[in-house]
Each structure stands twice: as structure tokens, then as C-alpha cells.
Amino acid sequence: MQNTNRPQTNNDKVLVVGGGLGGIRTALDLAEAEKNVVLVDNDYTIGGLMTQLDRTFPTNNCDLCTLAPHLSESGRQEYIELMSMTSVRSITGEKGNFTVSVRTEPRYINEDKCTACGACHEQFPECVRFTPGLDHRAPTCMRYPQAIPQAYSIDLDKCEDIEALVNCCPAGAINPDDMAINREIKCVSVVLSPGADLFDPSKLDYLGYSTLPDVVTSLEYERILSASGPTNGKLLRPSNGTQPKKVAWIQCIGSRGIQKGAGSYCSNACCMFALKEAIVTKERFQEDIETTIFYMDMRTFGKDYELYLERAKDDYGVRFLRSRPHSILQQLGSDALTITYTKDDSTEQHIEDFDMIVLSTGFKTSEQSRQLALNAGIELNDSHFPVTDGFNPVATTKPGIYVAGTFESPKDIPDTMVQASAAACMAGSDLPAGKKTARKENNITTERDVSGEELKVGVFICDCGDNIGGVIDVDTLAKRIQDLDNVAIAISEGHGCSRVSMEHIRKTIEEENLNRVVIGACSPRTHLSKFQELIRKAGLNKYLVEIANIRDQATWVHSNQPENATSKAYDLIKMAIASVTKAQPLVDQSLPINKNILVVGGGISGMTSALRLADQGFQVYLAEKSDTLGGVAKNIFKTLEGDNVQTFIADLTNKVENHEYIQVITRAIIVDHSGMPGMFKTGMQVGPQMFYRQIEHGVTVLATGAIPNPTKEYALESCNAVMTQLETQKVVNQTPDIVKKWDNVVMIQCVGSRIPDNPNCSRICCQTAIKNSLAILEINPDARIFVLYRDMRTYGFQEEYYQKAREKGVIFVRYSKDSPPSVNPAGNQVEVTFTDVILGQKVTVTADNLCLSTGLVADNDSSEELAMIFKLPRTADGYFLEDHVKLRPVDMPVPGFFVAGTAHSPKLIKESISQANAVAARAQTMLARDSINLGAAAARVDSKLCASCLICVRACPFDVPFINADGYSEIDPAKCHGCGMCVSECPAKAIQLMQFEDDKILAQLEEIFDKVNA
Amino acid sequence: MKKFEPVIVAFCCHYCAYTAADMAGSQRLPYPANVKIIRVPCSGKVDALHIIKAFENGADGVYVAGCLEGDCHFKNGNEKAARRIDYVKKYLEEIGIESERLTMVTMSAGMGYRFAQTATEITEKIRKLGPSPIKTAITQ
């Protein structure tokens, strides 16, 4: 039925509570899948914690730049109703029919009138409240340049002269009589992602946080480093305003049950957070500063995080001290901070002075969130985090209410993004099927015809905070550019991607009647489409803009050589100007989308994605290489938390095999692939007879998994007493009688992981060792278990199980990479010799079972071939490489491809399921549309020049060109892939590739060399 | 005389080397400022004429960076590019330009380090070769 009217019932919405990064992602995923969302946040602007971070690991990007596009996406989405300064009072009803009562606090500013001019802020300049702990309170408040809503907000209690404040606003937007509003929202499902608070260390007097100004939390340190922070990005000691020479980080403050009031869990992200801060500090001050991290275990278990740790050690010279400092003191008359600590190999006390100390404070749920959980009627665990389904971490104890992000459990940004998308998938599937809102007609400005106009190029150069502005003088550069031919205006533009700057650029284009635009900014890969959209709004064809990538290619690369960076940025902008002056208006091609989905890999991840998408009515083909579904998880019996994996797989397999919209194809080997996003064709050889079969689909999901590391270390193959964790698990679960005979069990961690051949951490092995240790002790309480580890990486709530294992007597002994344990088979037993750090001597244990934590490795045999067939990038260790490690963790760089589960990197079952659900949500954002935009990059033949020589016909990898009835080569723009191979081969130069025309390339070449010719 | 600073043009495929260059940037891996990148949709799009034009305009070195073997987004553009580079190298020798000034390299999108390393190596190689004969002719 074609129903273009909005359904009469109000109950077609999902409510998202919390406008941090996770909440924004959930709302965007739902909105892009054309589902209605109400996003409420109790803050005056959305963005949450991430807006306060200066840079994020592992790319050390500036956050504002990566987050900003998301925020403005969020602001303009017609399916999202945004309610800021709004809190949830109660949630009643049940799945499919919730009634949520909310209260919106007065902003005292009319958002429609406020132009974010900043006049109120300028005249009440006591400073802007940006930070916890480092704040100066201002009556008006806007948190960061790219804020949404863009309007300022006023704290009336802090204002002494209300009338003066009202009068200072040129737009008349300030309304001191604004009142709070109570409302009720009907919705079918709710996603709670209110985030978490950070641990407050002020009660721990031995750390001196409340008395010593130079002791700061990691978030405060981040604000000090930030260009938008209280010191404008200068690293200064709060006590005396000098630059520190020695900075120390102390880990696990408020985590792992260390201090009074601390959570019993590991806060997951702090190790990487401290590493990033130390690296950024070293990057900026190099030899002038010393950085030291006091830690218990470095928990860098994420994708490629171990490499980041190695870089901090080897490339940046960050010093690592395994120690829990005793205290931070300041001697009378001294401004140094003294840390007293012992190392783990002796009882000797060390004393060392530092200028600044950063406390790596962990996450905890806020009082407000606990109240929210109570209002929503969902259960919390002992640590006050929501109780969730063992196999679906976004599902709470109450159907229809989902959680995501740090409110669910402590986690970093990529994991938050995954859960946010997963929650969007779950909450979206509670909406009645087929309830889609018709898209409103956008009233787009008509496109201006610029043909025949004199060239007027506008050049806008971002400073991107310190990323560009910290290396080169943007204003001076703009002045030099201004003098170039065809340039009508050249100005510096701050954060070009912020709302204010975008609006300013748009206005400037209109006012100056510009007909070409160059942005001196970051990569066109991430920002071109945003600026294309902007100039389109200003009435220009979207192909009349070029980005000069002066950040990624100049200021980031030549940060220590400002002269080189400046002259290169100048050259890059000149090249972009030359290129854009040759640009012509172009029209995008579009084609109908094929809504079928191909899922490659029938493990838990693949099956989960398939099931979610099929439940939404999409036809799914599930191709599995082996003859059964289930994948590696078939060898796992229970999770750490005790949930039964086998029953879960059986149930999932049953649902998948019997689903009307899922076709399972086992023994399927992918052999070829063609087409483009929205209209792929994939060929496979199927079954014992290898019949060839081709599937047409619009979306491809890669869930090909990883394999247990096939290492042969420590006599694994030659000695019966040596086995892997997977094999031990099987013995524990199937033949417990054998376990009863074990007196000594030794487990060795990091076998085949964190070594030069396979540098990354396998993430899952520490918790597996704990799980199996506890299971062995359950059967045989007298067994002595030794776990030889390098760092115990029991992140999040796994830490509680680690503590439990210690309480039960499991002996944990650390070994270093340089002196691994040695193994000597002795009959049915095996002698394991290792150095005990505390005793300072070698110990030999005769073990009945030596259990190796071998972890996972990428399935290179299949992933290499698939990467080649599908043209997808992989990491150095063979896992599929996502589009953006932080913000797009399940999207592949090639549109239409998504990755889930251990094909992405090693992870737990529940984490794989979250990713699989996230993939389903992301895929739906694409499948919601009926057509796919192919862009304008297609080859065009000039028939007057064509000699019908057939070279293009032979050069095209996709057989698109043909000689038409008129005797000339013809290329169908809808079929053309836009590679330009025919263009470079055509001897008559009769073909041009739109967007990459020859004259644009030649113009760029001219610009590089004009110095030589001059 | 001013120290010789070679001018090097890198034609970079959008799907691999251009992305690798972004990655080198985000990892703050330094490489010589001599390298100027021109973004192309595929290394197979790089015209022999554009390479010659670069030298004619005064480039001391040119390289084309495409995807790893078998990884081309458009099936075999990188192989076609490699063949074309071989051909242009011969032509360069004929007109008196050292063929070492032109190179084809391959890398994947994830290889930020390799991008920086390649840019450094090629710059050093060209620096040793000295100014291109064409450039010398122009400036004289």
C-alpha cells in the first residue's frame, strides 16, 4: 500500500534519552532508516562527554572535527525531534506503548531568534563554563563552536543584572520569563544512553586532589590541552602558570575496587586515555617534557591498541612504571609533587618529584541515571549499571527498553558507537512493520546558472583549532591567497565545519556572488560531501567546490617545520583553485536499489545480522563456507557469566534456518563479485559439486570470523598434557572426571599474541583463563592453578571474576616478554619453569595440564581472498579495516559493505552480537531508500573527436563502452564505474571523466611548477 | 647556489594511497614537503600525457601510487598503470630524462607508514639524481 500520509496515531516513535555520542548515533541510525525519533538531553546542547575531549585515540584526531558532522546531521534530520534541557520524569506502559513524561527547563533564550552571535557572551565575559573542575561560571553558556542547538543558554541564577543582559542581545532573543514545560511523549520503545559520570577523587586525601592544584583528573588535563579549553590549549600548571617538565599519570583511580568508593569493575577506556594524553604531550613538547604512567596492567585490548602502546613506549619514550603509588604529597615551601611508590619486584620505597599529576579517573553511573533507571523500571546490578541479557548487552530486564554506551558498562567510543547502532536496531524493530513516515519535500534553493560568469573563487581556510592554526598562520596565508588570479575573497574560517562557519561561508557565497569555492581544510574523503551540500544550499552546483587537504597533507605531516607546512599549504590551495576554476556543473546519476542482502559467514555474528534484517522483511542470503552454521562458537560451552552458549546457538540456528526470508547456502565459496553499492552481483561455488550460483543484492555483510591461533609453541603438538583453552574447556565440560585428577594446572597467557609476528592482543584470552580457572575449581576445589600473564586484561565487569579467581586461590604470576616460561614434557605431565617476580627466583611446577591461551588470528586464507574479490582493505594482521575506527566501526570504506564479529577483530560473543545488530541498523539506513546516488564521476565521450578505434571498449574493466548506431563510442553513465581507464587510453582524447577532467589535472600540475617557470 | 629541493608529483589513487596519506597525517608520520599529491580515482586513470606534462613543467620526479596487486577497486587499473609507467620510462630515456625519475608504487589504504616511507625514499632518490634535465634547461 502506498500511504504517503503520516499515520494518525502518535505511537510511531522511538525515544532516545541522552544526546551524547551514543544517543546521537542511535537517533541518526533510526532517522536515516526513516523512523521517527525523539532525542532528549538534559544539557543545553547535545554532544555529551566527547565534546570535552581534545583528541581521541588511536588516531589522535581532534574530536570536534570528527563529531561536528554528526551533530549537524543530527540537527537537520527531519525525523528527529530534539529536546534539549529536558529530563525524563517517568516511563510507564510497556513495549509498543510507552508513555514518557518529560520536563523541559527554561533556556531563557528563544532558539529561533538566537543567531549565536556571541554578544551576550562577550559582554558577560567572566568566562565560559567548559569543564568540570576548571570552571569559571558564566551567565551565558555555549559549550563548543559546533554546538547544537546553536543557541546559547543562560543560567539566570548567576546573573546579577538581568535587564542589561536582555538588552545586550541584538536579536532580542533573551527572554527572562521563559518557563519550564512538562510534556508526555508516546513511544513504542526507549533507548537509554545517558552516559556516565567520572569518579570524584576529592575524598581520597592521600592523592591531594582537593588541596593540590597541580593534581588534576584526566578529563581536566584533556581540557587543559584543548584549544577550546581554559588555557587556550597551553599546557600550564594550574598552581603557578608555568609549563610542567614532568607529568605523571596514575591509573585505576576509582576502578578495580582499589580506593574507597571505587567501582569493583575496570573502567575499560582509561589506559588508552592516559596513553593518548601522554603521546599528545610528548608530541607537543618532545624532549622538554617527561611522561610517566603508573599502572597495574596496561589494558590495551582493542583493535590495534597494542600497537598504540608500543608506539608510546618506543617512538615517544613514555615511561611505564608498574606500581600503585602510595601517596602524593607536597613539601612545605616546594612546588613539586612527590609520589611515593614501590615497584613490584622489591619492597624498597621510591620517591620521585613531578610537576603535574593526572589521575585516570574511571566511570561510574550518575545519581541521575540511577533515578532514570528506577523511573524506567529496569534492574541495576551491584555496581549500579543495568542488568542486561547475557547475549544481547543492549537489552535490559524490561522488554522495549534498551541501553547503550557508558551507561550500559564502562567503554570507549568505538564500542559505544557499536552499541548505539545495535540499540537503534533493537528499538527500531519494535516499531510496527511498514510504519514509515513520508519524507518531507526539502525546499532547496534553485541552482544558479554560472555559465558565462566571470570566475569568482572564494577561498575559506580552516584553522581546525591547533591542527592547522597551531602550525601555520592562517590569516597571513589567506592574505597571500587573496592576491591570486580569480580569487574574489580569501579568509580564515576557524572550524570550517562548525555551524557558525558553515553559515558564514554560505552567506559569503551569496553576498559576494561567488561561483567557485575552495576550502583549505582536512580530507575530501571525510568532508567533501558536507561542503558540497553547503554550496548547494548557497545556490551553486555541488561540483563547484574543491577541498585542499592542508591538514592531513601539510600541518599534520610537517608540524615541526612551519615554513614547509606553510609553503605546502599555499601550493595545495593554489592547486585546488586552479582545479576548481576548470570545474563544471554536473548532474548526479541514480538507480533503483536492490534490497536483498548477502551475509558472508554463518557464525553467531552472521546469523544475528541475517535474522534482524529478515525480521524487517528483507530477503537475506546467508552464505557459509563450511557445511553447518555456528562457527567457532560451537566449541564454546559457557560464557564467563555462565550463560549457555550451546543452547543459544541451537536456538539461533533454528530461527535462521526456518525463517521465511533467509536462504542459507552452506558450502559456499565466493568466487566473483561485480556491480556497485545497491546493485551488487556475487558469484559463488556451492555444495559438493561446486555448482556456480550468482546472487544479486544491494548490501553485503562480512561476518567471516577469525580462527583459533594455530600456534605450535610450548610443546602443544607433542605433549598430551599441553592443550589450548578451547580444548581445556571441552574437557571441563564433557569429562569432568579427568579434571578431578588434576593437581596442578598452569595457564600461559599471550601465547602467539603480543609478539612481533602477531603484535595485537587477542582480547578474549584473559577472561577465558579466568572462566576456565573458576570452572576447574568448581569441579576440583583442591587443584592449584597458576596463571602466567603479562597484563591481566579483564576489562569492565570481567574484573569482578578476576578478583573472585584470586580469592579462590588462583595464583597469578607475571612474566615479561623477554623471559617467557619454559616447558619440558615429563611423561603425562609437563614441567613449567617461570620466574616469580616477587620471590626473584625461578620456580618449576609439574603440571597435569598446561593450558595455553592462544587467542584468535584473522582467517588469512579466506579473508585475503575475500578482500581481493570484494576490494576491501585489511589491517596488517589480516582483519577487515572499517571506514573510521571511532565513528564508523561497522561500516566498510566501500559503501554497501559492513563488517561484524571477529572478522573485524577478536571479541567476545556478546560484543560480536552487538556488532551484528549494529550492522543490521546501519544496513537499514541504506535500504530505507528506494534509489542509490551514483555520483557524477562518469566518462563522457565527445563524438566529434571519437574515431571509433575500440580502444575504450577494450580498456574498460566493466565492458561498458560500445560503438552505437551512429558509429561512435557510447558510455552509459549509469553503468560507468568512474575509474577513468578509458580516458587515459583514448588516443584521440575524446573521453573525459567528469569530476576528474584532464584540464583540472593539468591545471593542478601547472600550479606546482610556476615557481620554476617564473 | 640555493640547495636543490626536488619537486615531486604523486598521483595517488583515492582508494588506497590517498587514504594512506591521510592515515600518515593522522599518525603524524613526517615525510618530505617536496611531495605534492594529486588525487585520482584510480592509478589507471593517470595519463601518459600527464606524466610527461609534469616533467615538461619542471618536475624532478613523478610517482604513481596505486593499490596492491589484485586489490584494484576497478579490477586491474593498477596493472594497466604499471604497464603504462614501464612504457613512459622507455620514452623518458629516449628524450634524455633518467627513467628512475618515474616510479610506480603500490600500497593499501591502511599503510600510512608505507606512504610516508615511500615518499621519503623517492624524495631522497631524486635528490641524489639532482635537478631534472628539463628543469636545468628551463632555468638556464
Interface residues (C-beta under 8 A of the other chain):
Chain A: T59 N60 N61 E283 S523 P524 R525 N549 R551 D552 Q553 A554 W556 V557 H558 S559 N560 Q561 N564 A565 S567 K568 D571 L572 M575 A867 M868 K871 P873 R874 T875 A876 L881 P893 V894 A937 A955 P957 F958 H977 G978 C979 G980 M981 V983 S984 E985 L993 Q995 F996 D998 I1001 L1002 Q1004 L1005 E1006 I1008 F1009 V1012 N1013
Chain B: V7 V9 H14 Y15 C16 Y18 T19 A21 D22 A24 G25 S26 Q27 R28 L29 P30 Y31 A33 K36 I37 I38 R39 V40 P41 C42 G44 K45 V46 D47 A48 L49 H50 K53 A54 N57 G58 A59 G70 D71 C72 H73 F74 K75 N76 G77 K80 R84 S108 A109 G110 A116 K135 I138 T139
